Amino acid sequence: MSDFEGHRRGDPLTRRIEIGLLMAGLATFTLLYSTQAILPYFSRDYGITPSAAALSVSAATAGLGIGLIVAVPVSERIGRVRLIRASLTAAALVAFAVAFVPSWPLFLAARFVMGFVLAGLPATAAVYLKEEIHRDYATAATGAYIFGTTLGGLLGRVASALTIQLAESWGYAGTGVLSVSHLAMVVAALIGLVCAAACWVLLPESRGFVPQRDDLGQLLRKFGRAFRDPVLLCLYLIGGLGMGTFVGSFNVLGFRLEAAPYLLSVGVIGLIYFVYPVAGTGSVIAGRLAGRFSLRSVMPYAPLVALAGIAVMALPQLAWIVVGIAVLSVGFFMMHALASAWVAQRASVSVGVPAQAMSMYMLFYYAGSSVNGNLAPLAWELDGWRGVSLLSGALMAVAFALSLVLARSRPLR
């Protein structure tokens, strides 16, 4: 309908969309990061280095990044909701298959495929919210969606860690290809399938979506337009830097805490991921502050918060490490919530291709995850946690400088 302005706050359909996308975020990040908390187990199972084990995360995020380029034009033809439903269902089924792959190279290839088919949600979620939710509530609703992804990140990591902890306490040593680490992946796949089913029930059909049937030349021109606005380019980079810092730190955290002097079990390390719900509130708060003030005025505080977390994590005491990772997570979720909402809003006015711009933002976002997700373990191998801190601090310093540039940008109406 041409006069549809979006569902308003308090509307029952708005609530269904928020809960449905929360479940979609749960599925996406549970499947994507189910291996992160148990990287030391992959290291021992396959006799590989920490940086090689981290490829289990990077392969999935790399597949997702490439899948974003395909997912956007598909969503423009069949609709955002249909793609989200199909994407989550297919990814959960592939995740089951991944758990039974014995060869490390084939395991990585299967994780890449899973990430590729999982791209439907991150490619379309922000644009879907912009199309279906009234502009007065769209930024806050985006923050709520980002909070759902934080819960998914928590669930994937904690479910994997606790599955291994329980299996080992019951004396399960693994049978054939189904080692304890692969058993944890079966549990993550089940969670993804349940969440996908919830999305089929909850998400209403689109009212603000207008199908686009572009040929290849038109698609390439649209993606090209997504790079014409310098503000968008800065936002793409901020998303990639934030996600890279966040994932890189968590990729190494398990190796740090299972070693002396901490000697923590995988189950105890998994409990640290409960900082996620606390940290995820940063996305909601940032969204509300941006609605009250502006995106450009709030953005510089996000990398500063992350830098404070990096500094605290450098302290040797376990309590400060936990506090530091929580503060870093708050800063990251603030960055992601603000940048993703800003891209969706800005691209509609500046370049007229919000779906393609969001796709490019998410491509940079997951490229940051894939690249620094492996650079951080390499820094750990070379110089311990000091190397990780220096790398993370440098990335957030660049993000802060970019946010200051954005603060001086001119708003578009």
C-alpha positions in Angstrom: 0.0 0.0 0.0 1.5 3.3 -1.1 0.1 5.2 2.0 1.4 2.7 4.5 3.7 4.5 6.9 4.7 1.5 9.1 3.4 -0.1 12.2 3.6 2.1 15.3 4.9 1.4 18.8 2.4 -0.7 20.7 0.8 -2.2 17.6 0.3 -6.0 18.0 2.0 -6.5 14.6 5.0 -4.4 15.8 5.3 -6.7 18.8 5.2 -9.8 16.5 7.9 -8.3 14.2 10.1 -7.5 17.2 9.7 -11.0 18.7 10.1 -12.7 15.3 13.3 -10.9 14.5 14.6 -11.5 18.0 14.1 -15.3 17.3 15.7 -14.9 13.9 18.7 -13.1 15.6 18.9 -16.0 18.1 19.0 -18.5 15.3 21.6 -16.6 13.2 24.1 -16.0 15.9 23.6 -19.3 17.7 24.5 -21.1 14.4 27.3 -18.7 13.5 29.2 -18.6 16.8 28.4 -22.0 18.2 32.1 -23.0 17.7 33.7 -19.9 19.3 33.5 -21.0 23.0 34.9 -24.4 22.2 37.8 -23.5 19.9 40.4 -25.1 22.3 38.6 -28.5 21.7 38.9 -28.1 18.0 42.6 -27.3 18.5 43.0 -30.6 20.4 40.7 -32.8 18.3 42.3 -31.9 15.0 45.9 -31.1 16.3 45.8 -27.5 14.9 46.9 -24.1 16.2 44.5 -21.5 17.8 44.5 -19.4 14.7 43.6 -22.5 12.6 40.8 -23.4 15.0 39.5 -19.8 14.7 38.8 -20.5 11.0 35.7 -22.4 12.1 34.2 -19.0 13.0 35.9 -17.1 10.1 34.7 -19.6 7.5 31.1 -19.2 8.5 31.3 -15.4 8.6 33.1 -15.3 5.3 30.3 -17.4 3.7 27.8 -15.1 5.2 29.6 -12.0 3.9 29.6 -13.4 0.3 26.0 -14.6 0.7 24.9 -11.0 1.5 25.7 -10.0 -2.1 23.3 -12.6 -3.4 20.7 -12.3 -0.6 19.8 -8.6 -1.3 18.7 -9.0 -5.0 16.8 -12.2 -4.0 15.0 -10.3 -1.2 14.1 -7.6 -3.7 12.3 -10.2 -5.8 10.6 -12.5 -3.3 10.3 -10.3 -0.3 12.2 -9.9 3.0 10.0 -12.2 5.1 10.1 -15.1 2.7 13.9 -14.9 2.4 14.4 -14.8 6.2 12.2 -17.8 6.7 13.9 -19.9 4.0 17.4 -18.8 5.0 17.1 -19.7 8.6 15.5 -23.1 7.9 18.1 -24.1 5.3 21.0 -22.9 7.6 19.7 -25.0 10.5 19.5 -28.1 8.3 23.1 -27.5 7.0 24.3 -27.1 10.6 23.1 -30.6 11.4 25.2 -31.9 8.5 28.2 -29.9 9.6 28.2 -31.7 12.9 28.9 -35.1 11.2 31.8 -34.0 9.0 35.0 -35.7 10.1 37.6 -33.9 8.0 38.8 -30.4 9.0 39.0 -29.0 5.5 35.5 -30.4 4.7 34.3 -29.1 8.1 35.4 -25.6 7.2 33.8 -25.9 3.7 30.5 -27.0 5.3 30.6 -24.1 7.7 31.2 -21.7 4.8 28.1 -23.1 3.1 26.1 -22.7 6.3 27.1 -19.1 6.6 26.3 -18.5 2.9 22.7 -19.7 3.2 22.4 -17.9 6.6 22.8 -14.5 4.9 19.1 -13.8 4.4 18.5 -12.3 7.8 21.4 -9.9 8.3 21.0 -8.8 4.6 17.4 -7.7 5.1 16.6 -7.2 8.8 17.3 -3.4 9.0 15.6 -2.7 5.7 12.7 -4.9 6.7 12.3 -2.8 9.9 12.5 0.4 8.0 9.8 -0.7 5.6 7.4 -2.2 8.2 8.0 0.0 11.3 7.0 3.7 11.6 10.0 6.0 11.4 9.4 7.3 14.9 10.1 3.9 16.3 12.4 2.4 13.7 15.7 3.2 15.4 14.5 1.8 18.8 13.1 -1.3 17.0 16.5 -1.8 15.4 18.1 -1.6 18.8 15.7 -4.3 20.0 16.7 -6.5 17.1 20.4 -6.1 17.8 19.6 -7.1 21.4 18.1 -10.3 20.0 21.4 -11.0 18.2 23.2 -10.6 21.5 21.0 -13.2 23.0 21.8 -15.5 20.1 25.5 -14.9 20.5 25.1 -15.8 24.2 23.0 -18.9 23.5 25.3 -20.3 20.9 28.4 -20.0 23.0 26.9 -21.0 26.3 24.9 -24.0 24.8 28.1 -25.3 23.2 30.2 -24.9 26.4 27.6 -26.4 28.7 26.9 -29.3 26.3 30.6 -30.3 26.5 30.7 -29.8 30.3 27.6 -32.0 30.8 28.8 -34.6 28.3 32.2 -34.9 30.0 30.7 -35.0 33.5 28.5 -37.9 32.4 31.5 -39.8 31.0 30.7 -39.2 27.3 33.9 -39.6 25.3 32.5 -39.4 21.8 31.5 -42.0 19.3 33.0 -42.0 15.8 32.7 -38.5 14.3 30.4 -37.3 17.0 33.0 -36.0 19.5 31.9 -33.8 22.4 32.6 -30.7 20.3 30.5 -32.0 17.4 27.7 -33.0 19.9 27.6 -29.4 21.0 27.1 -28.4 17.3 24.1 -30.8 17.1 22.5 -28.9 20.0 23.1 -25.5 18.4 21.5 -26.8 15.2 18.4 -27.9 17.1 18.1 -24.4 18.7 18.4 -22.9 15.2 15.6 -25.1 13.9 13.2 -24.2 16.7 13.9 -20.5 16.2 13.4 -20.8 12.4 10.0 -22.4 13.1 9.0 -19.5 15.3 9.9 -17.0 12.5 7.5 -18.8 10.2 4.7 -18.3 12.8 5.5 -14.8 14.1 6.7 -12.7 11.2 3.7 -11.1 9.3 3.8 -10.6 5.5 5.3 -7.3 4.4 3.1 -4.3 3.7 5.8 -1.8 2.9 7.8 -4.0 0.5 7.8 -3.1 -3.2 9.2 -5.9 -5.5 12.2 -4.9 -7.7 13.1 -7.1 -10.7 16.4 -5.6 -11.9 18.7 -7.1 -14.5 22.4 -7.7 -13.8 23.4 -4.3 -15.0 20.9 -2.5 -12.8 22.0 -4.6 -9.8 25.7 -3.7 -10.3 24.8 0.0 -10.7 22.8 -0.1 -7.4 25.6 -1.7 -5.5 27.9 0.9 -7.0 25.7 3.7 -5.7 26.1 2.3 -2.2 29.7 3.5 -2.3 29.1 7.1 -3.4 28.4 8.6 0.0 31.5 9.1 2.2 29.3 8.9 5.3 28.2 5.4 4.3 31.8 4.4 3.7 32.8 5.5 7.2 29.8 3.6 8.7 30.8 0.4 6.8 34.4 0.7 8.2 33.1 1.3 11.7 31.0 -1.8 11.6 33.9 -3.9 10.4 36.3 -2.5 12.9 33.8 -3.0 15.8 32.9 -6.6 14.8 36.5 -7.5 14.2 37.6 -6.3 17.6 34.7 -8.0 19.4 35.0 -11.4 17.7 38.8 -11.4 17.8 38.8 -10.8 21.6 36.3 -13.6 22.2 38.2 -16.0 19.9 41.2 -15.7 22.1 39.5 -15.5 25.5 39.0 -19.2 25.8 42.6 -20.0 25.2 43.7 -17.3 27.8 41.4 -18.6 30.5 42.0 -22.3 30.1 45.7 -21.7 30.6 47.6 -20.9 33.8 47.1 -19.1 36.1 43.3 -19.4 35.5 42.9 -23.1 34.4 39.1 -22.7 33.9 36.9 -25.4 32.5 34.9 -24.9 29.3 31.7 -24.8 31.3 33.0 -22.0 33.6 34.4 -20.1 30.6 31.0 -20.4 28.9 29.4 -18.7 31.9 31.4 -15.5 31.1 29.2 -15.1 28.0 26.4 -14.1 30.3 27.8 -10.6 30.0 25.9 -10.6 26.6 22.4 -9.7 27.9 24.0 -6.9 30.0 26.1 -5.7 27.1 23.2 -6.0 24.7 21.3 -3.3 26.6 23.9 -0.9 25.2 22.2 -1.3 21.8 18.8 -0.4 23.2 20.1 2.5 25.2 22.1 3.8 22.2 19.1 3.6 20.0 17.0 5.6 22.5 19.7 8.2 22.9 20.1 8.6 19.2 16.3 9.1 18.9 16.5 11.8 21.6 19.6 13.5 20.4 21.1 12.3 17.1 23.1 9.4 15.7 26.1 11.6 14.9 26.3 13.0 18.5 26.1 9.6 20.2 28.3 7.5 17.9 31.8 8.7 19.2 31.0 7.4 22.7 30.7 3.8 21.4 34.4 3.2 20.5 35.5 5.1 23.6 33.5 2.6 25.7 35.1 -0.3 23.8 38.6 1.2 24.4 37.9 1.4 28.1 36.9 -2.3 28.0 40.1 -3.3 26.2 42.2 -1.4 28.8 40.5 -3.2 31.7 40.8 -6.6 30.1 44.6 -6.2 30.0 44.6 -6.4 33.8 45.6 -9.9 35.1 42.9 -10.4 37.7 40.0 -12.7 36.5 37.3 -10.3 37.8 38.7 -7.4 35.8 38.9 -9.5 32.7 35.2 -10.3 33.0 34.4 -6.6 33.6 36.5 -5.6 30.7 34.9 -8.0 28.2 31.5 -6.7 29.4 32.5 -3.1 28.8 34.0 -3.9 25.4 30.8 -5.7 24.4 28.7 -2.7 25.4 30.8 -0.5 23.2 30.6 -2.8 20.3 26.8 -3.3 20.5 26.4 0.5 20.7 28.5 0.9 17.5 26.5 -1.8 15.7 23.1 -0.5 16.6 23.9 3.1 15.7 25.8 2.3 12.5 23.2 -0.1 11.1 20.3 2.2 11.8 22.2 5.2 10.4 23.1 3.2 7.2 19.4 2.3 6.6 18.2 5.9 7.1 21.1 7.7 5.3 21.1 5.4 2.2 17.4 6.0 1.6 18.1 9.7 1.2 21.6 10.0 -0.1 21.9 7.2 -2.6 18.4 5.7 -2.8 19.5 2.0 -2.3 19.0 1.2 1.4 19.0 -2.6 0.8 22.3 -2.6 -1.1 23.9 -0.2 1.4 22.9 -2.4 4.3 24.3 -5.4 2.4 27.6 -3.6 2.0 27.6 -2.6 5.7 27.0 -6.2 6.7 29.7 -7.3 4.2 32.3 -5.1 5.9 30.9 -6.2 9.3 31.5 -9.9 8.7 34.7 -9.2 6.8 35.9 -7.6 10.0 34.9 -10.7 11.9 36.7 -13.1 9.5 39.9 -11.0 9.2 40.5 -10.0 12.8 38.9 -13.2 14.0 42.2 -14.8 12.8 44.5 -11.9 13.3 43.8 -11.8 17.1 44.7 -15.5 17.6 47.9 -14.9 15.6 48.6 -11.9 17.9 48.0 -14.3 20.9 50.4 -16.8 19.5 53.1 -14.1 18.9 52.8 -11.9 22.0 50.1 -13.2 24.3 47.3 -11.0 25.5 49.4 -7.9 25.2 49.5 -8.5 21.4 45.7 -8.9 21.4 45.2 -5.7 23.4 47.5 -3.6 21.1 45.7 -4.9 18.0 42.2 -4.3 19.5 43.2 -0.9 20.7 44.5 0.2 17.3 41.2 -0.9 15.6 39.1 1.0 18.1 41.3 4.1 17.8 40.6 4.1 14.1 36.8 3.7 14.7 36.9 6.6 17.1 38.6 8.8 14.6 36.0 7.9 12.0 33.2 8.6 14.4 34.6 12.1 14.9 34.5 12.6 11.2 30.9 11.5 11.1 30.0 13.9 13.9 31.0 16.8 11.6 29.0 15.4 8.7 25.9 17.3 7.4 22.5 15.6 8.0 20.3 15.0 5.0 16.6 15.6 5.0 
